Amino acid sequence: MIRLIALISIGIVLSAKVCADDLLETTELSRRALSMPMALLDSEQKLGQFAAGRSLFNQMWVIAPSNDADIDGLGPLYNSISCLACHPGNGRGRAPDGPTEKMRSMLVRLSVPGENPFHSKPHPVYGGQLQEFAVPGVPSEGRAELHYEYSTITLSEGETAILRKPSIQLVNPGYGDFGEILTSPRIGPALVGMGLIDMIDKQEIVSWQDPNDANADGISGRVNWIWDDIMQTRKIGRFGYKANIVSLDRQTANAFHEDLGLTSALFPDENCSAIQHDCQKAVSGGEPELASEQLHAVNFYLKFLAVPAPRKPDNPKVIRGRAVFDEAACAACHRPQIRTQENTIPKAFADRLIAPYSDFLLHDMGEDLADNRPDNGATGTEWRTAPLWGIGLAEQVGDKVGYLHDGRATTLLEAILWHGGEGQKSRDAVINMPKSDRDALLEFLNSL
């Protein structure tokens, strides 16, 4: 009888887990696969909030003044007119294929050389990000051209892959010579799971760091501790390619400010430098231009985007690929599971094992991937482990996508082959393994 009760209890726990996963995940496989609401949004009011945030995310913002004060304030300097433009279908952006193609879902970070290897200094004229567009009467800052150097790498069994290494050339300066300047191109990342990432237990992340490689496995990830001016304390950076942003609301507000030129309560000043006088004089769309209710709505939308459920878990090739993933030590950084905090809102997010496939630590990825530009606690060779959930749907959602921070990789295999530094051993393992294992590894990644 006791054994029967125990089995019933286990069944209840497993059923609860399945139901809980169903509340957070989606099995959608269409172009809307990364745009579905979590099933826990079970009322018209919650779904209405989700729809309101989605509308603002997709909104093409306009220049002030306009007939609709709720959606004006674009610029004076900006990179895009909507969030959707850089994150099509909430998926990944891409890099231009050459210098004549414009950046549609990519931007370029800027700074000037300094003595601190962990922190960048914004360019005194052009600030921390190149703004390629401007409102009438305001000069734009210039344009970035992407040039490539191509190389061929030979894998086991004669398979080959062509890699392209990008370099940036800034042209058409709107405010004088760029001078000595550091650049870092970034494509728009996929956005699913951001609400869950915001709720990860910080002790889980801290427990995985090994800055001195004490266990001698070649992996020495570290937390990027960010000073929070509002709370006057240090917090773990968990968002951004350099893990340099601490929360979802700051990530969203920062993107509105830098990419669209919209002020908010968190970023109340226009993104004009002291020398950009026409920019400073441009008509404002309000103070702030992005109302707190609007920022909250977009955050609500991003927070409750459903995470794609893993596909084909019983497929023998996927099962083998999962084993290869472990054998090649990919899981040392792309950790399959991590736990959320015990107390969160909503409760469905609390004390959950989620599967982002990241440790959210900074890792030295070697010179080939380095942008050689320090960024708010990260050196020029360090990058946050990119979450992999939903990555297998990238090409289903976008017509053409890129991988890695600068979109240089056009396939998942190319992305792996760029791993250096702490990822070198895994890269070499993939190069030298049988082609059947390499294919299985890619099949597994495409099942996420």
C-alpha positions, 0 to 999 in steps of 0.5 A: 500500500505504501509503495502504491501511494509512493507511485501515485505521488510520483505520478502527481509530481510528474503530471504537475511538471508536465502541466507546468512545462505546458504553461511556459512552452509552445509546440508551434512550428510556424513562422510565429514559433517565437511569438506565442504567449505562454499558456499561463496567460489564461484570461482575456485581460492577460492576453490583452496585456500581451497583445498591447505589448506586442503592438508596441514591439511591432510599432513603427515609431514616428518623428515628433510632433505627430498627430499621435503623441503616443507613438512619436519621439523617434530619434533625433538619432536612431538605428531603427524605427521598430523593435521588430526590425532588429528582432524579426519574429522575435528571432535573430538578426543578420549581418550584411553580406558586404559593404554595399548592403545596409545594416537592417538588424545590426548595430555597431557599438563604439568607444575610445581606447582607455586604460581600464581593460574592463570598461569602455569610454564612449566616444566624446562625439559619437557616443557609445553606438553609431546612429546611422539615421536621423530626423530631418535637420539633424545630421546622421552620425555616419555609416558602417561598412562590413568587409569580410576575409574568407578562409576554408577549414577542413574537417574529418572525412574531407568535409569543408566549411567556409568561414568569413571574418568581418571587419568594420569600416566607418564612413561618411562621418557626420560630426568630424573624423572618427579618430581612434575608435573601437567598434563592435558589431552586434546583431539582434538576438532572439528574445524568447525566455527573457522573463525566465532568465530574469528570474534565475537564482543568482546563487546558481550562476555564482556557483558555476563560476571558476575564474581561476580554473581551479578544476583545470578543465580549461573553463574559467567562466566568471560573473559580470558584476554590474553596479546598479545605480538605482539600488546602490548594489552590485547585481549579476549581469545576465542580459546582452552579449557581454552580460552587461545588463542586469534586468529585463526592464533595463534591457528593454529601456536601453534598446528603446533609448539607443536603437530608437532614440526614445527616452524613458524614466530609466533613460531620460536624456536624448542620446545626443553628445555635447557637440551634436547641437542640432540633435539637442535642439530637435523637437521632443516627443514628451518627457519621457517619450516612452511612457512607463505604461508602454515600457511595462507593456513591452516588458510584459510581452517579452516576459511571457513569450513562450519557450519552444518545447524541444522537438524529436526527443526520441529520435535516435539521431537527436539522442546521439547528438545530445551525447555528442554535445556532452562528450565534446564538453559543450555542456560545460558552458552551455549548461542544459539546466538552471534553477529559478528563484524560489519566490517569483511573480508569477508563481509558475516561474518559481523554483523551476528547472529551465533549459536555456543551455547557458551558464550566463557567465563570461568566457574568454573565447579567444582572439578570433572572436574578440572585438578587443573592446571592453564593455561594462565589466567584460574584456575584449575577448569575453562573451556571455554564453549564448542561450541555445533554447529555440535556436533550431527554429531560427531559420523557420522564423527568419528568412536569413539569420546570423549566428554569434554576436556579429552574425559572421556565421551563417550556419550553426556549424560555422558558429561552432568552428569560430569557438576559441579560447575556452571553447577551443577543445570543443571546437577541435573535438567537433572538427575531428569527430566522425561526420555522423557524430557531427551531423547528429550534434547539429540535429540535436541543436536544431531540435532545441 
